[in-house]
Amino acid sequence: MANDALAQKAQNFSNRGRQALEAGRYDLAVEMLEQSLTCSPDTLETRRLLRTAQIARFRQSGSSGFGQKIKNALARSKIMGLVKKGQAAEAMAEAEKLLSINPLDPDNIEAAVKAAEAAGKPEAAAISVEAAYTCGAKDPALLERVAAYYSMAKRFDKARDAYAKLHELAPQDQRIIQLLKDAEARATMSDGWDTATGKKGGFQALIANKEQAKKLDQANKAVITGDDAEALIAEKKAQIAKEPNNMNFYRALARIFMQNKRFPEAIETLEAAQKLGSVDPELDRMLSSVKTAGYEYKIEELRKAGKDEEADEVEAEKSQFVFDDLALRVQRYPNDLHLRYELGNQYYMYEYYDEAVEHLQLAQKSPKDRLQALYCLAMCFIKKGQRDMGVMQLETARDQLPTMDDLKKKVVYQLGLCAEESGDIEKAYAYFKDIYSADVTFGDLNERMLRLGKALQEKK
């Protein structure tokens, strides 16, 4: 009974915290949610709400002064001292206090992550990182700490995305460029490892000996340039001459050419492989990627040279190529549902809604793309003036999305817009409130909540 009473107490605090957050009373929200976590420290949803409230309050109040930064540094030292002593639960409690002061400080986040990991609670660590990543995407120091965390956690796809955002902020920083390329390579290797998991021998079955492993590692480096590149090119050409039907050698050679911005040679290599007559969707996909990358490189070089008009023309050529290429590949591989999804998106982007619907209805059968396809399908129906059909797809997508991630926010937001347009402001407000409880910074949510809240008050 004592545990039940404590759980109920935690729930009560959490409910009050959520209500305060929705009302914009961030101090009270933080206080209530902290009390809830004291009663039930393993409730992840409460921790997510607390992080949202902390960030909202921090953004409202502004950054802390120099004196507070000194106090933060001392607090971090205390946290790390507790971690070293094996007092991880106490360290997590202190970390929450620190994040309540500044939840977007990279050093504060690092301290919170280390405390959570020491306590054996990686999910709590991830919540701090995800919140910072979502809300601090323009802070280079924060992004780099986030990327480093993801690399350490072997979530290389997330690390790659974080470094990509960092690269956008500092496009000329060679160190960041190299970190991004390393993360891309690791993400690719990780995908390969996941594919091999469960098969007899796993990757060991793919690597016959240490020398081959060494060569594979060399071939998958982020960038191979200069003499190393020429040596590998010669090796791959020799392998192709010896085994002309081995598609792996063509792919490896094309990859080296691509890394060195030698796009025509990469295209020539892959087209030579295609002429062998074997049906290979992956080879076709790689050829499409190389051609697209070639366009993007040319556009980038033209813009650097100040030739914006020429760059715009090439941009238009690239867009036409992407569309035509997808259409051809869908004809070639009509059962490839991911291609259907990509082509459906293209049709939607160019406002060919009937054609988009045709492909997206098929694409929703794909487990990988189902939810994104449902959202895009709903948008097609809405644009066609078939709001009821659109709402049906959105509700299906919403019910299948377990957490309020970026996609679910978009889905629920559109449901709110549909409800508002149909005159049901109570339902619209409820939809917007669902998003608001997870992300107070989403789109024009603050403005809509205030306007609808006022309308509801006047209605009473």
C-alpha positions in Angstrom: 0.0 0.0 0.0 2.9 2.3 0.8 4.2 1.9 -2.7 0.8 2.5 -4.2 0.4 5.7 -2.1 3.8 6.9 -3.2 3.0 6.1 -6.9 -0.3 8.1 -6.5 1.6 11.0 -5.0 4.0 11.0 -7.9 1.2 10.9 -10.3 -0.5 13.8 -8.6 2.6 15.9 -8.7 3.1 15.0 -12.4 -0.4 16.0 -13.2 0.0 19.4 -11.5 3.3 19.9 -13.2 1.8 19.1 -16.6 -1.0 21.6 -16.0 1.4 24.3 -14.9 3.5 23.7 -18.0 0.5 24.0 -20.3 -0.4 27.3 -18.5 3.1 28.7 -19.0 3.8 28.6 -15.3 7.3 27.2 -15.7 8.6 27.7 -12.2 5.7 25.8 -10.7 5.9 23.1 -13.4 9.6 22.5 -12.6 8.9 22.3 -8.9 6.0 19.9 -9.2 7.8 17.6 -11.7 10.9 17.5 -9.5 8.7 16.4 -6.6 7.2 13.7 -8.8 10.6 12.4 -9.7 11.6 12.4 -6.0 8.7 10.0 -5.4 9.2 8.0 -8.6 12.6 8.6 -10.1 12.2 5.9 -12.9 9.2 7.5 -14.6 10.6 8.5 -17.9 7.6 10.5 -19.1 7.8 12.7 -16.0 11.5 13.2 -16.7 10.8 14.3 -20.3 8.1 16.7 -19.1 10.6 18.1 -16.5 13.2 18.6 -19.2 10.7 20.5 -21.4 9.7 22.7 -18.5 13.3 23.4 -17.6 14.1 24.4 -21.2 11.0 26.6 -21.5 11.8 28.4 -18.2 15.5 28.9 -19.2 14.5 30.3 -22.5 12.1 32.7 -20.9 14.5 33.9 -18.2 17.6 34.1 -20.4 21.2 32.9 -19.8 22.9 33.0 -16.4 25.6 35.4 -15.4 29.3 34.8 -14.6 28.6 34.2 -10.9 26.1 31.4 -11.7 28.6 29.8 -14.1 31.1 29.5 -11.3 28.4 27.9 -9.1 27.5 25.5 -12.0 31.2 24.5 -12.3 31.3 23.7 -8.5 28.0 21.7 -8.8 29.5 19.7 -11.7 32.5 18.9 -9.5 30.2 17.7 -6.8 28.3 15.5 -9.2 31.5 13.9 -10.5 32.7 13.4 -7.0 29.5 11.5 -6.1 29.9 9.4 -9.2 33.4 8.4 -8.2 32.2 7.5 -4.7 29.6 5.2 -6.2 26.7 7.4 -5.1 25.0 7.5 -8.5 21.5 8.2 -7.3 22.6 11.2 -5.3 24.6 12.4 -8.4 21.4 12.2 -10.5 19.5 14.2 -8.0 22.2 16.9 -8.0 22.3 16.8 -11.8 18.6 17.6 -12.0 19.2 20.7 -9.8 21.9 21.7 -12.2 19.8 21.2 -15.3 17.0 23.2 -13.7 19.4 26.2 -13.8 20.6 25.7 -17.4 19.4 22.6 -19.3 21.2 23.6 -22.5 24.7 24.0 -21.1 26.9 21.3 -22.7 28.9 20.7 -19.5 25.7 20.4 -17.4 24.4 17.9 -19.9 27.6 15.9 -19.8 27.5 15.8 -16.0 23.8 14.6 -16.1 24.6 11.9 -18.7 27.6 10.6 -16.6 25.4 10.5 -13.5 22.6 8.6 -15.2 25.0 6.1 -16.8 26.7 5.5 -13.5 23.2 4.8 -12.0 22.6 2.3 -14.8 19.8 4.5 -16.3 20.8 5.0 -20.0 17.2 6.0 -20.9 17.5 9.0 -18.5 20.8 10.0 -20.1 19.2 9.8 -23.5 16.3 12.1 -22.5 18.8 14.9 -21.5 20.6 14.5 -24.8 17.5 14.3 -27.0 16.1 17.4 -25.4 19.3 19.4 -25.8 19.6 18.1 -29.4 16.1 19.2 -30.3 16.2 22.6 -28.7 19.9 23.6 -29.1 20.5 22.8 -32.7 22.3 26.1 -33.3 24.7 25.9 -30.4 28.0 24.5 -31.7 29.4 23.5 -28.3 26.2 21.7 -27.4 25.9 19.9 -30.7 29.5 18.6 -30.4 28.8 17.2 -27.0 25.6 15.6 -28.2 27.5 14.1 -31.2 30.2 12.8 -28.9 27.6 11.2 -26.6 25.9 9.4 -29.6 29.3 8.2 -30.8 30.1 6.8 -27.3 26.7 5.1 -27.2 27.4 3.6 -30.7 24.3 5.4 -32.1 26.3 6.5 -35.1 23.3 7.5 -37.2 22.4 10.1 -34.6 26.1 11.2 -34.3 26.2 11.7 -38.0 23.1 13.8 -38.0 24.5 16.0 -35.1 27.8 16.5 -36.9 25.8 17.3 -40.1 24.0 20.1 -38.2 27.4 21.2 -36.8 28.8 21.3 -40.3 26.0 23.6 -41.4 27.0 26.0 -38.7 30.7 25.8 -39.5 31.0 24.7 -43.1 34.7 25.5 -43.4 35.9 23.7 -40.2 38.0 20.9 -41.4 38.0 19.1 -38.1 34.2 19.0 -38.1 34.2 17.8 -41.7 36.5 14.9 -40.7 34.3 14.1 -37.7 31.2 14.0 -39.9 32.9 11.8 -42.5 34.1 9.4 -39.7 30.5 9.3 -38.3 29.1 8.6 -41.8 31.5 5.7 -42.2 30.7 4.3 -38.8 27.0 4.6 -39.5 27.5 2.7 -42.7 29.6 0.0 -41.0 27.0 -0.2 -38.2 24.3 -0.8 -40.7 26.4 -3.6 -42.2 27.0 -5.1 -38.8 23.3 -5.0 -38.0 22.5 -6.8 -41.3 25.0 -9.5 -40.5 23.7 -10.0 -36.9 22.1 -13.3 -36.4 23.7 -14.9 -39.4 26.1 -17.8 -38.8 29.5 -16.3 -38.0 28.2 -12.7 -38.4 30.9 -10.5 -39.7 33.5 -13.0 -38.9 32.1 -15.1 -41.8 32.6 -12.1 -44.0 36.2 -11.5 -43.0 38.3 -14.5 -43.7 41.5 -13.3 -42.0 43.1 -10.3 -40.3 44.7 -9.1 -43.5 41.4 -9.0 -45.2 39.9 -7.2 -42.2 42.7 -4.6 -42.4 41.9 -4.0 -46.1 38.2 -3.8 -45.4 38.8 -1.2 -42.7 41.1 0.8 -45.1 38.4 0.6 -47.9 35.7 1.9 -45.5 37.7 4.9 -44.2 35.7 8.1 -44.4 38.0 9.6 -47.0 40.8 7.9 -49.0 42.9 10.4 -51.0 46.2 10.8 -52.7 48.4 7.7 -53.0 46.1 5.6 -50.8 43.3 6.2 -53.2 45.3 5.5 -56.3 46.6 2.2 -54.7 43.1 1.1 -53.8 41.8 2.1 -57.3 44.4 0.0 -58.9 43.6 -2.9 -56.6 39.9 -2.8 -57.3 40.5 -2.6 -61.0 42.7 -5.7 -60.8 40.0 -7.5 -58.8 37.3 -6.5 -61.4 39.6 -7.8 -64.2 39.9 -11.1 -62.3 36.3 -11.4 -61.3 34.3 -9.2 -63.8 30.9 -10.4 -62.4 31.6 -9.5 -58.8 29.4 -6.5 -58.1 31.1 -5.8 -54.8 34.3 -4.7 -56.5 32.4 -2.3 -58.8 30.7 -0.8 -55.7 34.0 -0.4 -53.8 35.7 1.2 -56.8 32.8 3.6 -57.3 32.8 4.5 -53.6 36.5 5.5 -53.8 35.9 7.6 -56.9 32.9 9.3 -55.2 35.0 10.1 -52.0 37.5 11.9 -54.2 34.7 13.9 -56.1 35.5 11.9 -59.3 31.8 11.5 -60.1 32.1 10.8 -63.8 34.4 7.9 -63.1 32.1 6.6 -60.4 29.2 6.8 -62.8 31.1 5.0 -65.5 32.1 2.2 -63.1 28.5 1.6 -62.0 27.1 1.8 -65.5 29.7 -0.8 -66.6 28.4 -3.1 -63.8 24.8 -2.5 -65.0 25.7 -3.6 -68.5 26.6 -7.1 -67.2 22.9 -7.6 -67.2 22.3 -8.6 -63.6 19.2 -7.1 -61.9 20.6 -5.3 -58.8 18.4 -2.7 -57.0 21.2 -1.7 -54.7 23.5 -1.0 -57.6 20.8 1.1 -59.2 20.3 3.0 -55.9 24.0 3.7 -55.6 24.2 5.0 -59.2 21.3 7.3 -58.4 23.0 8.5 -55.3 26.3 9.1 -57.2 24.6 11.1 -59.9 22.7 13.2 -57.3 25.9 13.8 -55.4 27.5 14.9 -58.7 24.8 17.5 -59.2 25.1 18.7 -55.6 28.9 19.1 -55.9 28.5 21.1 -59.2 25.9 23.3 -57.6 28.1 24.0 -54.6 31.1 24.9 -56.7 29.0 27.2 -58.9 27.7 29.0 -55.8 31.2 29.3 -54.4 32.2 31.0 -57.7 29.3 33.4 -57.5 27.5 31.8 -60.5 24.1 31.6 -58.9 22.1 31.6 -62.1 24.0 28.6 -63.4 23.7 27.0 -60.0 19.9 27.4 -60.2 19.8 25.8 -63.6 21.8 22.8 -62.4 19.5 22.7 -59.3 16.5 22.4 -61.6 18.3 19.7 -63.6 19.0 17.8 -60.4 15.3 18.0 -59.3 14.2 16.7 -62.7 16.7 13.9 -62.6 15.6 12.8 -59.1 12.0 12.7 -60.2 12.7 10.9 -63.6 15.1 8.4 -62.0 12.6 7.5 -59.3 9.8 7.0 -61.8 12.1 4.7 -63.9 13.2 2.7 -60.9 9.6 2.2 -59.8 8.8 0.8 -63.2 11.8 -1.5 -62.9 11.1 -2.6 -59.4 7.3 -2.2 -58.9 7.3 -4.1 -55.6 9.9 -1.9 -54.0 7.7 -0.1 -51.5 10.4 2.4 -50.4 10.7 3.6 -53.9 7.0 4.0 -54.0 7.2 6.2 -50.9 10.0 8.3 -52.4 8.1 8.8 -55.7 4.9 9.5 -53.8 6.7 12.3 -51.9 8.0 13.7 -55.2 4.5 13.8 -56.6 3.2 15.5 -53.4 6.0 18.1 -53.5 5.1 19.0 -57.1 1.3 19.1 -56.2 0.3 16.0 -58.3 -1.8 14.8 -55.5 -3.7 12.0 -57.3 -0.5 10.4 -58.5 1.0 10.8 -55.1 -2.0 9.0 -53.5 -1.6 6.1 -55.8 2.0 5.4 -54.7 1.6 6.4 -51.0 -1.3 4.0 -50.6 1.1 1.2 -51.7 4.0 2.6 -49.6 2.0 2.4 -46.4 2.3 -1.4 -46.6 6.0 -1.0 -45.9 6.8 -1.3 -42.1 9.7 1.1 -42.5 7.8 3.9 -44.3 4.3 3.2 -43.2 3.8 6.1 -40.8 5.6 8.7 -42.9 3.5 7.5 -45.9 0.3 7.8 -43.9 1.2 11.4 -42.9 2.0 12.3 -46.5 -1.1 10.6 -47.8 -3.2 12.6 -45.3 -1.7 15.8 -46.5 -2.6 14.8 -50.1 -6.2 14.3 -49.2 -6.3 17.6 -47.3 -4.8 19.5 -50.2 -7.4 17.8 -52.5 -10.1 19.1 -50.2 -11.0 15.7 -48.8 -10.5 16.7 -45.2 -12.4 13.7 -43.7 -10.1 11.2 -45.6 -7.1 13.2 -44.4 -8.2 13.1 -40.8 -8.7 9.3 -41.0 -5.1 8.8 -42.1 -3.8 11.2 -39.5 -5.7 9.4 -36.7 -4.3 6.1 -37.9 -0.8 7.4 -37.8 -1.3 9.1 -34.4 -2.5 5.9 -32.8 0.5 3.9 -34.1 3.1 6.4 -32.9 4.0 5.6 -29.3 5.9 8.8 -28.3 5.5 12.4 -29.2 8.5 12.5 -31.6 8.8 14.9 -34.5 6.5 13.0 -36.8 3.8 12.6 -34.2 4.0 16.4 -33.5 3.3 17.1 -37.2 0.5 14.5 -37.3 -1.3 15.9 -34.2 -0.7 19.5 -35.3 -2.4 18.8 -38.6 -5.3 17.1 -36.7 -5.5 20.4 -34.7 -5.6 22.5 -37.8 -8.3 20.3 -39.3 -10.4 20.6 -36.2 -9.9 24.3 -36.0 -10.9 24.7 -39.7 -14.0 22.7 -39.1 -15.0 25.0 -36.2 -14.3 22.5 -33.4 -12.0 24.7 -31.3 -12.3 22.5 -28.2 -10.9 19.5 -30.1 -8.3 21.7 -31.8 -7.2 23.1 -28.4 -6.9 19.5 -27.0 -4.7 18.4 -30.0 -2.4 21.4 -29.6 -2.2 20.9 -25.9 -0.9 17.4 -26.4 2.0 18.8 -28.4 2.5 21.6 -26.0 3.0 19.3 -23.1 6.0 17.8 -24.9 7.4 20.8 -26.8 6.4 24.3 -26.1 8.6 25.6 -28.9 6.8 23.8 -31.7 5.9 26.0 -34.7 3.3 28.7 -34.0 1.8 26.6 -31.1 2.1 29.4 -28.5 0.1 31.8 -30.6 -2.6 29.2 -31.5 -2.9 28.1 -27.8 -3.4 31.7 -26.6 -5.9 32.5 -29.4 -7.9 29.3 -28.9 -7.7 29.5 -25.1 -9.2 33.1 -25.3 -11.9 31.9 -27.7 -12.8 29.1 -25.3 -13.0 31.5 -22.3 -15.3 33.8 -24.3 -17.5 30.9 -25.2 -18.2 29.9 -21.6 
